């Protein structure tokens, strides 16, 4: 790894706009704090700058009756929660308290509560974003009924700063639950718990969070969260346990809402050699069956069934490459198409459609046209691609 010479940090939208207008022809922009860069990444004659917005924390507008807050994206998840909690509201994104909204929206991952509330793509109703020429655009609106035309907001949410830099957002809030009951089910295999998760999801029980983790050598566990008014939550626990397979082990924990979420956050986080796959439960079952002989007995599998997220925490680069090669061969043979995200040998994050040729039904042509429209000079985040 190497530190890019001349790297600088951009901390405000105004500074970002000025920098783009002055140095746009010879600039690379990367998200996050200044850090070591891969040896394979060659910036050439370009300047490398890191966008953090960490000091840009202002609340633009907060409508308590409409449950909408407009804020700059340098504010952290913890800081926003302390503001909304005073009005018994919250933004249903589970992330480390020190994580900025810029990081959350850039990654597009809402954590544990995606099962019940959707992720940032569902919670962000509008954005202010800076484009490669230094111009600022507005997408979406402050309330759902004001949103018309193409949903341009979703281009930037989860885009990892590939098309532009989001600097402010209109966010949808929810009434804050008072109580959380978490049940941990244990089993010998991830597949056994995936079947049980399907049963839970087909019931009418309003589950807040559902996540599975395990490996072949040491078994698996599934965490199910119910949140809301304490009396209601405790009543819902009874039918949930009643439809669980009796052979599963069971442990329970109940507390005030949000107090125990940090211990589960690790199951939503990926390591450097992880592969993230999106698909339906039946497709995720197929992937796990195809990879039984490819992944080691100690490799951890993490699944969020409600949002179709599967994460394979590969133990090495060699295992990651073997898994990807196996998936490409088997999914093409089975005529199944899935999307996988992973870091390659240059630490570039790649979003790949596996099991289908790049052209034809693929969305690669659309992504290329959007990149050309929003970032003709390819200034934004060269370490990510679709």
C-alpha positions in Angstrom: 0.0 0.0 0.0 1.1 3.6 -0.5 0.1 7.0 0.5 -0.8 9.1 -2.6 1.5 12.2 -2.7 -0.3 15.5 -2.6 -3.5 13.9 -1.2 -5.8 16.4 0.4 -9.1 16.3 2.3 -12.2 18.1 1.1 -14.5 19.0 4.0 -17.3 21.1 2.6 -19.5 21.3 -0.5 -18.3 24.8 -1.4 -14.7 23.6 -1.2 -15.6 20.6 -3.3 -17.3 22.8 -6.0 -14.3 25.1 -6.1 -11.9 22.2 -6.4 -13.8 20.6 -9.3 -14.0 23.9 -11.2 -10.3 24.6 -10.8 -8.7 21.1 -11.0 -11.4 19.1 -12.7 -9.2 18.0 -15.6 -6.5 16.6 -13.4 -8.4 15.3 -10.4 -9.4 12.0 -8.8 -11.9 12.0 -5.9 -12.3 9.2 -3.4 -14.7 8.9 -0.5 -13.6 8.8 3.1 -10.5 10.0 5.1 -7.1 10.2 3.5 -5.6 6.7 3.6 -3.1 4.3 2.1 -3.8 3.4 -1.5 -3.2 0.2 -3.4 0.3 -0.1 -5.0 -1.5 -1.1 -8.2 -3.5 2.2 -8.3 -1.7 4.7 -10.4 -3.0 8.2 -10.3 -0.5 9.4 -12.9 -0.5 13.2 -13.1 -3.8 13.5 -11.4 -4.3 15.0 -7.9 -6.0 12.7 -5.4 -8.5 14.3 -3.0 -10.7 12.6 -0.3 -14.2 13.8 0.3 -15.4 13.5 3.9 -17.9 16.3 4.7 -17.2 15.5 8.3 -17.5 19.2 9.4 -20.7 19.8 7.4 -23.3 19.0 10.0 -26.1 21.5 9.7 -29.8 20.6 10.0 -31.5 22.4 7.0 -35.1 21.7 8.0 -36.9 19.4 10.4 -40.7 18.8 10.0 -41.8 16.8 13.0 -45.5 16.3 11.8 -44.3 15.1 8.4 -41.6 13.0 9.9 -39.0 14.4 7.4 -35.6 15.9 8.2 -33.3 17.6 5.7 -29.7 17.6 6.7 -26.1 18.0 5.5 -24.4 14.6 5.2 -21.4 15.2 7.5 -23.7 14.6 10.5 -23.2 11.2 12.2 -25.8 8.5 12.8 -25.4 9.1 16.5 -25.8 12.9 16.3 -28.9 12.6 14.1 -30.4 10.0 16.5 -29.9 12.3 19.5 -31.9 15.0 17.7 -34.8 12.9 16.5 -35.0 10.9 19.8 -36.2 14.1 21.6 -39.4 13.9 19.4 -39.7 10.1 19.7 -38.6 9.6 16.1 -35.7 7.9 14.5 -34.0 7.2 11.1 -34.1 3.4 10.8 -30.5 2.9 9.8 -28.3 0.8 12.0 -24.6 1.8 11.7 -21.8 2.7 14.1 -22.7 6.0 16.0 -19.7 7.7 14.5 -20.5 6.8 10.9 -21.6 9.8 8.8 -24.7 9.9 6.7 -22.4 10.5 3.7 -20.8 7.1 4.3 -24.2 5.4 4.8 -25.8 6.9 1.6 -22.6 6.3 -0.4 -22.6 2.6 0.5 -26.4 2.1 0.3 -26.4 -0.3 3.3 -28.9 0.3 6.0 -27.8 -2.5 8.3 -30.1 -4.6 10.5 -33.3 -2.7 10.1 -33.5 -3.0 6.3 -35.8 -6.0 6.8 -38.6 -3.8 8.2 -37.9 -0.3 6.9 -35.9 -0.8 3.7 -32.4 0.6 3.2 -31.2 4.1 2.3 -32.7 3.8 -1.2 -36.2 3.8 0.5 -35.4 6.4 3.2 -33.7 9.0 1.1 -36.5 11.0 -0.7 -34.3 13.6 -2.2 -30.6 14.7 -2.5 -28.4 17.6 -3.3 -25.4 16.3 -5.2 -22.3 17.8 -6.7 -21.4 16.7 -10.3 -18.0 16.6 -12.0 -18.2 20.2 -13.3 -18.8 21.6 -9.9 -22.5 22.1 -10.4 -25.0 21.1 -7.7 -28.2 19.4 -8.7 -31.3 18.6 -6.7 -33.2 15.3 -7.0 -36.4 14.0 -5.5 -38.3 16.1 -2.9 -38.9 16.7 0.7 -42.1 14.6 0.8 -43.1 11.6 -1.3 -46.1 13.4 -3.0 -43.7 16.1 -4.3 -41.5 13.6 -6.2 -42.2 13.5 -9.9 -40.4 12.4 -13.0 -37.4 10.0 -13.1 -36.1 8.8 -9.7 -32.6 10.2 -10.1 -32.0 10.0 -6.3 -31.4 6.2 -6.5 -28.5 6.8 -8.9 -26.5 8.4 -6.1 -27.7 6.3 -3.1 -25.4 3.3 -3.0 -23.3 4.7 -5.9 -20.1 4.9 -3.8 -19.4 8.3 -5.4 -19.3 6.8 -8.9 -21.7 9.3 -10.5 -21.4 12.3 -8.1 -21.1 13.4 -4.5 -24.2 13.6 -2.3 -23.9 16.5 0.1 -27.4 16.9 1.6 -30.5 14.7 1.8 -34.2 14.7 2.7 -34.7 11.7 5.0 -37.9 9.9 6.0 -38.3 9.3 9.7 -40.4 6.8 11.7 -41.9 6.7 15.2 -39.3 5.5 17.6 -40.0 2.0 19.2 -39.6 1.7 22.9 -38.7 -1.9 23.3 -36.7 -4.6 21.5 -36.9 -8.4 22.0 -34.1 -10.4 20.4 -34.3 -14.2 20.0 -31.2 -16.2 18.9 -31.9 -19.5 17.3 -29.1 -22.1 16.9 -28.8 -24.9 14.4 -26.1 -27.1 12.7 -26.3 -25.4 9.3 -27.1 -22.1 7.7 -29.5 -23.8 5.2 -31.6 -25.1 8.1 -32.0 -21.6 9.5 -32.7 -20.2 6.0 -35.7 -22.5 5.8 -36.9 -21.3 9.2 -36.4 -17.7 8.1 -38.7 -18.3 5.1 -41.4 -19.5 7.6 -41.0 -16.4 9.7 -41.2 -14.1 6.7 -44.4 -15.8 5.4 -46.1 -15.2 8.7 -47.9 -11.9 9.6 -45.5 -11.2 12.5 -43.8 -7.8 12.0 -40.1 -8.6 12.3 -37.7 -5.7 12.7 -34.5 -7.5 12.0 -33.6 -11.0 10.7 -30.0 -12.1 10.1 -28.2 -15.5 9.9 -24.6 -16.2 10.5 -22.6 -19.4 10.6 -19.9 -21.7 9.1 -19.7 -25.4 8.4 -17.4 -26.3 11.3 -19.1 -24.5 14.2 -22.8 -24.3 13.3 -25.1 -21.3 12.7 -27.2 -18.8 14.5 -30.2 -16.6 13.5 -31.1 -13.4 15.3 -34.7 -12.3 15.1 -35.7 -8.9 16.5 -39.2 -7.6 17.3 -39.5 -3.9 18.2 -42.4 -1.6 19.3 -44.4 -1.0 22.4 -43.3 -3.3 25.1 -46.6 -5.0 25.7 -47.2 -5.6 22.0 -43.7 -6.9 21.5 -43.9 -9.4 24.3 -47.2 -10.7 22.9 -45.7 -11.2 19.4 -42.8 -13.2 20.8 -45.2 -16.1 21.7 -46.5 -16.8 18.1 -43.0 -16.4 16.7 -41.6 -19.1 19.0 -44.6 -21.3 18.3 -43.8 -21.5 14.6 -40.1 -22.2 15.2 -38.8 -25.8 14.7 -38.5 -27.4 18.1 -35.0 -28.8 17.3 -33.5 -25.3 17.3 -31.8 -24.0 20.4 -33.1 -20.7 21.7 -31.8 -17.8 23.7 -33.6 -14.5 24.4 -32.7 -10.9 25.4 -35.0 -7.9 25.9 -34.1 -4.3 26.4 -34.9 -0.7 25.5 -34.8 0.0 21.8 -31.3 0.4 20.3 -29.4 -0.6 23.4 -28.1 -3.9 22.1 -27.9 -3.3 18.4 -24.1 -2.7 18.2 -23.3 -6.4 19.0 -25.3 -7.4 15.9 -23.8 -4.8 13.5 -20.7 -6.9 12.8 -22.9 -9.4 10.9 -23.7 -6.6 8.4 -20.0 -5.7 7.8 -17.7 -7.0 5.1 -14.0 -7.7 5.2 -11.5 -7.0 2.4 -11.9 -10.5 0.8 -15.7 -10.7 1.2 -18.1 -11.4 -1.6 -21.6 -9.9 -1.4 -24.4 -11.6 -3.4 -27.9 -10.4 -4.0 -30.8 -12.7 -4.8 -34.0 -14.4 -3.7 -34.0 -17.0 -0.9 -34.2 -19.8 -3.4 -31.3 -18.3 -5.3 -29.2 -18.0 -2.2 -29.9 -21.6 -1.3 -28.7 -22.6 -4.8 -25.5 -20.5 -4.3 -24.8 -22.2 -0.9 -25.3 -25.7 -2.3 -23.0 -24.9 -5.3 -20.2 -23.7 -3.0 -20.2 -26.4 -0.3 -17.0 -27.9 -1.7 -15.4 -24.6 -2.6 -15.5 -22.7 0.7 -13.6 -23.9 3.8 -15.4 -25.1 6.9 -14.3 -22.0 8.8 -15.5 -19.4 6.2 -18.4 -17.4 7.7 -21.6 -17.0 5.8 -23.9 -14.0 6.7 -27.4 -13.7 5.3 -30.1 -11.0 5.6 -33.0 -13.0 4.0 -35.5 -10.1 4.0 -33.3 -8.0 1.6 -31.7 -10.9 -0.3 -28.2 -10.2 0.9 -25.6 -12.9 1.3 -22.0 -12.2 2.4 -19.2 -14.8 2.1 -16.4 -13.7 4.4 -13.6 -15.5 2.5 -10.5 -16.3 4.4 -8.1 -15.4 1.6 -7.8 -13.9 -1.8 -7.4 -17.5 -3.3 -10.6 -18.6 -1.7 -12.4 -15.5 -3.0 -11.2 -16.1 -6.6 -12.2 -19.8 -6.4 -15.7 -18.9 -5.2 -16.1 -16.3 -8.1 -14.8 -18.8 -10.7 -17.1 -21.5 -9.5 -20.1 -19.2 -9.4 -19.5 -17.9 -13.0 -19.3 -21.5 -14.3 -22.2 -23.0 -12.4 -24.7 -20.1 -12.7 -24.1 -19.8 -16.4 -24.8 -23.5 -16.7 -27.9 -23.2 -14.6 -29.1 -20.1 -16.6 -29.4 -18.1 -13.3 -28.3 -14.5 -13.0 -27.1 -12.9 -9.7 -25.3 -9.7 -8.8 -22.0 -10.0 -6.8 -19.9 -7.2 -5.3 -16.3 -7.7 -4.3 -12.8 -6.2 -4.2 -10.4 -7.2 -7.0 -6.6 -7.4 -6.9 -6.3 -3.6 -7.1 -8.8 -3.2 -4.3 -11.3 -1.8 -6.8 -14.8 -2.6 -5.8 -16.5 -4.4 -8.7 -20.3 -4.9 -9.1 -20.7 -7.9 -11.4 -23.7 -9.6 -12.9 -22.8 -13.3 -12.7 -24.4 -15.9 -15.0 -25.3 -13.5 -17.8 -23.2 -12.0 -20.6 -22.4 -8.3 -20.2 -24.5 -7.2 -23.2 -28.1 -8.2 -24.0 -30.3 -8.1 -20.9 -27.5 -6.6 -18.7 -27.8 -3.1 -17.3 -24.1 -2.4 -18.1 -25.0 -0.2 -21.1 -27.3 2.0 -18.9 -24.6 2.4 -16.2 -22.0 3.4 -18.9 -24.3 6.0 -20.3 -25.0 7.4 -16.8 -21.3 7.6 -16.1 -20.7 9.4 -19.4 -23.5 11.8 -18.6 -22.5 12.6 -15.0 -18.8 12.1 -15.1 -17.3 12.5 -18.6 -13.8 13.1 -17.2 -14.0 10.1 -14.9 -13.1 12.1 -11.8 -15.3 10.3 -9.3 -14.0 7.2 -7.4 -11.8 5.2 -9.8 -11.8 2.4 -7.2 -15.3 1.3 -8.0 -16.9 0.0 -11.2 -20.0 -1.7 -12.6 
